[in-house]
Amino acid sequence: MMNAILGGAIIGIAVSLMLFLNGRVTGISGIVAGIISPKKGDMIWRVFFLTGLILGGFILRIFYAQSFEQISNAKTIDYVIAGLLVGFGTIMSGGCTSGHGVCGISRLSLRSILATVTFIFFGIVSVQVFKLVRGAL
Amino acid sequence: MKNVIALMVGFIFALGLGLGGMTQVQNVRGFLDIFGAFNPALMGVMIGAIGVHSILYFLIMKRAVPLLDAKFHVPTRKDIDKKLLTGAAIFGIGWGWAGICPGPGIVALVSGNINILYFVLSMFVGMQLYKLLESKLIKLGF
């Protein structure tokens, strides 16, 4: 639990740096969406951000390999279905766990609070349905 | 310079996700599995992240502008619409189904697990699909 809170605090520092220096909200789905349908002059920083995420992934893989140990009954088709829904839903609602969940709640945005309650509720339902369909998580 | 900052923020963000256990699907789904083997890691991450950022947010926003940009690009909408809640519901179903949201998905691309790659590619398709259908959905009242 201490690692979780510490990891969260590091995320809090990261998104605060982004706001303080670049004036941006660190919403991952929004940053990705701006690459998929780019506007002029608003693209490069997004690519740099994603590159940073992936570089961080490499460092984790080298020094903290356990962070990629996955335990799941999900099949490839489950990952495809989940990806489609996550992509569609995050753009439709204008944010994901980072944009709504961390940044939005921190500034007490009602939209983000309601979005977060909604996606957690449906996440709970989804996990229950998954257990019925695949036997276990 | 702003690009370097973005790279650095992405890098730090990824380390936070990894340390917090958010790149492991079992921790994310464990948090959502409230009737099963509940795992509080995601709650801990949210407490840490919101705890730090909520304080720093209000300190930072005392400034008129950010350090390296002409203005803050922070959402200001306050209306609650069907699009927001329907989108969040769809996202939640996908999130619980695999235990991955956009950030951890991209970080875990280097994990060597091919299913993560399928997830991220499908996520791009899902985003594009929404853009294609957006005008139709608006006509339907979203």
Contacts between the chains, C-beta under 8 A, distances in Angstrom:
chain1	res1	chain2	res2	distance
A	1	B	40	6.3
A	1	B	41	7.2
A	1	B	44	5.1
A	2	B	44	8.0
A	3	B	19	5.6
A	3	B	20	6.5
A	3	B	21	6.7
A	3	B	41	7.9
A	3	B	44	7.9
A	4	B	20	4.9
A	4	B	21	5.9
A	4	B	40	7.3
A	4	B	41	4.3
A	4	B	42	7.4
A	4	B	43	7.6
A	4	B	44	2.9
A	4	B	45	5.0
A	4	B	48	7.0
A	5	B	20	8.0
A	5	B	44	4.6
A	5	B	45	7.3
A	5	B	47	5.9
A	5	B	48	4.1
A	6	B	19	6.2
A	6	B	20	7.4
A	6	B	48	6.5
A	7	B	15	7.9
A	7	B	16	4.7
A	7	B	17	6.7
A	7	B	18	7.2
A	7	B	19	3.8
A	7	B	20	2.4
A	7	B	21	6.9
A	7	B	22	7.0
A	7	B	44	7.8
A	7	B	45	5.5
A	7	B	48	6.6
A	8	B	16	6.8
A	8	B	20	5.6
A	8	B	44	6.2
A	8	B	45	3.8
A	8	B	46	6.2
A	8	B	47	6.1
A	8	B	48	2.4
A	8	B	49	4.0
A	8	B	50	7.7
A	8	B	51	7.4
A	8	B	52	7.6
A	9	B	16	7.6
A	9	B	48	4.0
A	9	B	49	6.9
A	9	B	51	7.0
A	9	B	52	4.9
A	10	B	12	6.2
A	10	B	13	7.9
A	10	B	15	6.0
A	10	B	16	3.3
A	10	B	19	6.5
A	10	B	20	7.7
A	10	B	48	7.7
A	11	B	12	8.0
A	11	B	13	5.8
A	11	B	16	3.8
A	11	B	17	6.8
A	11	B	20	7.1
A	11	B	45	6.8
A	11	B	48	7.1
A	11	B	49	4.3
A	12	B	16	8.0
A	12	B	48	6.2
A	12	B	49	4.3
A	12	B	50	7.0
A	12	B	51	6.6
A	12	B	52	2.8
A	12	B	53	4.2
A	12	B	56	7.1
A	13	B	12	6.7
A	13	B	16	7.9
A	13	B	52	6.0
A	13	B	56	7.8
A	14	B	9	4.9
A	14	B	10	8.0
A	14	B	12	4.1
A	14	B	13	4.2
A	14	B	16	6.2
A	15	B	9	7.4
A	15	B	13	7.3
A	15	B	49	7.3
A	15	B	53	5.4
A	16	B	52	6.7
A	16	B	53	5.5
A	16	B	56	3.9
A	16	B	57	7.0
A	16	B	60	6.6
A	17	B	5	6.9
A	17	B	8	7.3
A	17	B	9	5.5
A	17	B	12	7.3
A	18	B	5	7.1
A	18	B	6	7.3
A	18	B	9	4.5
A	19	B	56	7.7
A	19	B	57	6.8
A	19	B	60	5.3
A	19	B	66	6.8
A	19	B	72	7.3
A	19	B	74	7.5
A	20	B	56	7.5
A	20	B	60	4.8
A	20	B	63	7.9
A	20	B	66	6.1
A	20	B	67	6.2
A	21	B	2	7.4
A	21	B	5	4.8
A	21	B	66	6.1
A	21	B	67	5.0
A	21	B	68	5.1
A	21	B	69	7.9
A	22	B	2	5.1
A	22	B	5	5.4
A	22	B	6	6.6
A	22	B	9	7.9
A	22	B	66	6.1
A	22	B	68	5.9
A	22	B	69	5.6
A	23	B	65	6.9
A	23	B	66	3.3
A	23	B	68	7.6
A	23	B	69	4.0
A	23	B	71	6.2
A	23	B	72	4.3
A	23	B	73	5.5
A	23	B	74	7.6
A	24	B	6	7.9
A	24	B	69	7.7
A	24	B	73	5.3
A	25	B	73	6.9
A	25	B	74	5.8
A	25	B	75	6.7
A	26	B	9	6.3
A	26	B	13	6.7
A	28	B	101	7.7
A	28	B	102	4.2
A	28	B	103	4.3
A	28	B	106	7.0
A	29	B	102	4.7
A	29	B	127	7.5
A	32	B	102	6.1
A	32	B	106	7.6
A	32	B	123	7.7
A	32	B	124	7.5
A	32	B	127	6.9
A	33	B	127	5.6
A	36	B	124	6.2
A	36	B	127	5.5
A	36	B	128	6.0
A	36	B	131	7.5
A	37	B	128	8.0
A	37	B	131	5.8
A	44	B	3	5.6
A	45	B	2	5.5
A	45	B	3	5.0
A	45	B	6	4.3
A	46	B	6	7.3
A	48	B	3	4.3
A	48	B	4	7.2
A	48	B	6	4.3
A	48	B	7	4.2
A	48	B	10	7.2
A	49	B	6	4.1
A	49	B	7	6.7
A	49	B	9	6.4
A	49	B	10	4.2
A	50	B	10	6.4
A	50	B	106	6.2
A	51	B	7	5.8
A	51	B	10	6.7
A	52	B	6	6.7
A	52	B	7	4.1
A	52	B	8	6.3
A	52	B	9	6.4
A	52	B	10	2.5
A	52	B	11	4.0
A	52	B	12	7.8
A	52	B	13	7.3
A	52	B	14	6.9
A	53	B	10	4.3
A	53	B	11	7.3
A	53	B	13	6.4
A	53	B	14	4.7
A	53	B	103	6.9
A	53	B	106	4.9
A	53	B	107	5.3
A	54	B	10	7.9
A	54	B	14	7.6
A	54	B	106	6.7
A	54	B	107	7.1
A	54	B	109	6.2
A	54	B	110	6.2
A	55	B	7	7.6
A	55	B	10	7.5
A	55	B	11	5.3
A	55	B	14	7.3
A	56	B	10	6.6
A	56	B	11	4.5
A	56	B	12	7.2
A	56	B	13	6.8
A	56	B	14	2.4
A	56	B	15	5.2
A	56	B	17	7.8
A	56	B	18	7.1
A	56	B	107	6.1
A	57	B	14	5.6
A	57	B	18	7.6
A	57	B	23	7.7
A	57	B	106	7.7
A	57	B	107	4.3
A	57	B	108	6.6
A	57	B	109	6.5
A	57	B	110	4.0
A	57	B	111	7.3
A	58	B	110	5.3
A	59	B	11	7.7
A	59	B	14	7.7
A	59	B	15	6.7
A	60	B	14	6.7
A	60	B	15	6.8
A	60	B	18	3.9
A	60	B	23	7.0
A	60	B	107	7.2
A	60	B	110	8.0
A	61	B	110	5.4
A	61	B	111	6.8
A	64	B	18	5.8
A	64	B	19	7.1
A	67	B	18	3.8
A	67	B	19	7.4
A	67	B	21	7.2
A	67	B	23	4.9
A	67	B	24	6.6
A	68	B	23	6.0
A	68	B	24	7.4
A	68	B	108	6.0
A	68	B	110	7.9
A	68	B	111	3.7
A	68	B	112	7.5
A	68	B	113	7.1
A	69	B	24	6.3
A	70	B	24	6.2
A	70	B	25	5.3
A	70	B	26	7.1
A	70	B	111	7.4
A	70	B	113	6.0
A	71	B	24	7.6
A	71	B	25	7.2
A	71	B	26	4.3
A	72	B	25	4.9
A	72	B	26	6.6
A	72	B	29	7.5
A	72	B	98	7.4
A	72	B	99	6.5
A	74	B	25	7.5
A	74	B	97	7.3
A	74	B	98	5.4
A	74	B	99	7.7
A	74	B	115	7.2
A	76	B	114	7.8
A	76	B	115	5.6
A	76	B	118	5.8
A	78	B	97	6.0
A	78	B	98	5.8
A	79	B	98	5.3
A	79	B	100	7.7
A	79	B	115	4.3
A	79	B	116	7.3
A	79	B	118	4.7
A	79	B	119	4.3
A	79	B	122	7.1
A	80	B	118	5.4
A	80	B	119	7.4
A	80	B	122	4.7
A	81	B	94	7.3
A	81	B	97	6.3
A	81	B	122	7.6
A	82	B	94	4.4
A	82	B	95	7.4
A	82	B	97	4.1
A	82	B	98	3.4
A	82	B	100	6.6
A	82	B	119	6.2
A	82	B	122	7.5
A	83	B	94	7.1
A	83	B	98	7.4
A	83	B	100	7.8
A	83	B	105	7.6
A	83	B	118	6.7
A	83	B	119	4.1
A	83	B	120	6.6
A	83	B	121	6.9
A	83	B	122	2.8
A	83	B	123	4.2
A	83	B	125	7.4
A	83	B	126	6.2
A	84	B	94	7.1
A	84	B	122	4.8
A	84	B	123	7.4
A	84	B	125	6.2
A	84	B	126	4.1
A	84	B	129	7.2
A	85	B	90	5.4
A	85	B	91	6.8
A	85	B	93	5.4
A	85	B	94	2.8
A	85	B	97	7.0
A	85	B	126	6.5
A	86	B	91	5.8
A	86	B	94	3.9
A	86	B	95	6.1
A	86	B	98	7.9
A	86	B	100	7.1
A	86	B	101	6.4
A	86	B	102	6.6
A	86	B	105	7.6
A	86	B	119	7.7
A	86	B	123	5.2
A	86	B	126	6.4
A	87	B	94	7.9
A	87	B	122	6.8
A	87	B	123	3.8
A	87	B	124	6.3
A	87	B	125	6.5
A	87	B	126	2.5
A	87	B	127	4.1
A	87	B	128	7.7
A	87	B	129	7.3
A	87	B	130	7.2
A	88	B	87	7.7
A	88	B	90	5.7
A	88	B	91	7.9
A	88	B	94	7.9
A	88	B	126	4.0
A	88	B	127	7.0
A	88	B	129	5.7
A	88	B	130	4.7
A	89	B	87	4.9
A	89	B	88	6.7
A	89	B	89	7.2
A	89	B	90	3.3
A	89	B	91	3.0
A	89	B	92	7.3
A	89	B	93	7.5
A	89	B	94	6.1
A	89	B	126	7.6
A	90	B	87	7.0
A	90	B	91	5.0
A	90	B	101	7.9
A	90	B	102	6.2
A	90	B	127	7.4
A	91	B	87	7.2
A	91	B	126	7.7
A	91	B	127	4.9
A	91	B	130	4.4
A	91	B	131	6.9
A	92	B	83	5.8
A	92	B	86	6.4
A	92	B	87	2.9
A	92	B	90	6.4
A	92	B	91	7.8
A	92	B	130	5.4
A	92	B	137	7.7
A	92	B	142	7.8
A	93	B	83	6.9
A	93	B	84	5.1
A	93	B	85	7.3
A	93	B	86	7.4
A	93	B	87	2.8
A	93	B	88	4.3
A	93	B	90	7.8
A	93	B	91	6.1
A	94	B	75	7.5
A	94	B	83	7.8
A	94	B	84	6.6
A	94	B	87	7.1
A	96	B	91	6.4
A	96	B	101	5.2
A	96	B	102	5.1
A	96	B	103	7.4
A	97	B	95	7.6
A	97	B	101	4.5
A	97	B	102	7.7
A	97	B	103	6.9
A	98	B	13	7.8
A	98	B	101	7.8
A	98	B	102	7.5
A	98	B	103	5.5
A	100	B	88	7.4
A	101	B	46	6.5
A	102	B	46	7.1
A	102	B	49	4.6
A	102	B	50	6.2
A	102	B	53	6.2
A	103	B	53	6.8
A	104	B	75	7.6
A	105	B	46	7.9
A	105	B	50	5.4
A	105	B	54	7.6
A	106	B	49	7.8
A	106	B	50	5.2
A	106	B	53	4.1
A	106	B	54	4.1
A	106	B	57	5.0
A	107	B	54	7.5
A	107	B	57	5.2
A	107	B	61	7.9
A	107	B	74	7.2
A	108	B	54	7.8
A	109	B	75	7.1
A	109	B	78	7.9
A	110	B	78	6.4
A	110	B	80	6.9
A	111	B	75	7.7
A	111	B	77	6.1
A	111	B	78	6.8
A	111	B	79	7.6
A	111	B	80	6.3
A	111	B	84	5.8
A	114	B	80	6.0
A	114	B	84	7.0
A	114	B	85	6.6
A	114	B	88	7.6
A	115	B	84	5.7
A	115	B	85	7.1
A	115	B	87	7.7
A	115	B	88	4.1
A	116	B	88	7.6
A	118	B	85	5.3
A	118	B	88	3.9
A	118	B	89	5.6
A	118	B	92	6.4
A	119	B	88	4.5
A	119	B	89	7.1
A	119	B	91	5.0
A	119	B	92	3.5
A	119	B	95	6.2
A	120	B	32	7.2
A	120	B	92	6.6
A	121	B	89	7.9
A	121	B	92	6.6
A	122	B	88	7.4
A	122	B	89	4.6
A	122	B	90	7.8
A	122	B	91	7.7
A	122	B	92	3.0
A	122	B	93	5.1
A	122	B	95	7.9
A	122	B	96	7.0
A	123	B	32	4.4
A	123	B	92	4.3
A	123	B	93	7.5
A	123	B	95	4.9
A	123	B	96	3.7
A	124	B	32	5.0
A	124	B	33	7.8
A	124	B	34	5.9
A	124	B	96	6.8
A	125	B	92	7.6
A	125	B	93	7.3
A	125	B	96	7.1
A	126	B	32	7.3
A	126	B	92	6.5
A	126	B	93	4.5
A	126	B	94	7.6
A	126	B	95	7.1
A	126	B	96	3.0
A	126	B	97	5.2
A	127	B	29	5.5
A	127	B	32	4.4
A	127	B	33	5.0
A	127	B	36	7.9
A	127	B	96	4.4
A	128	B	33	8.0
A	128	B	35	6.8
A	130	B	29	7.9
A	130	B	96	6.7
A	130	B	97	5.8
A	131	B	33	7.8
A	131	B	36	7.2
A	137	B	26	7.2
A	137	B	29	5.1
A	137	B	30	7.8
A	137	B	33	6.3
A	137	B	36	7.4
A	137	B	99	7.9
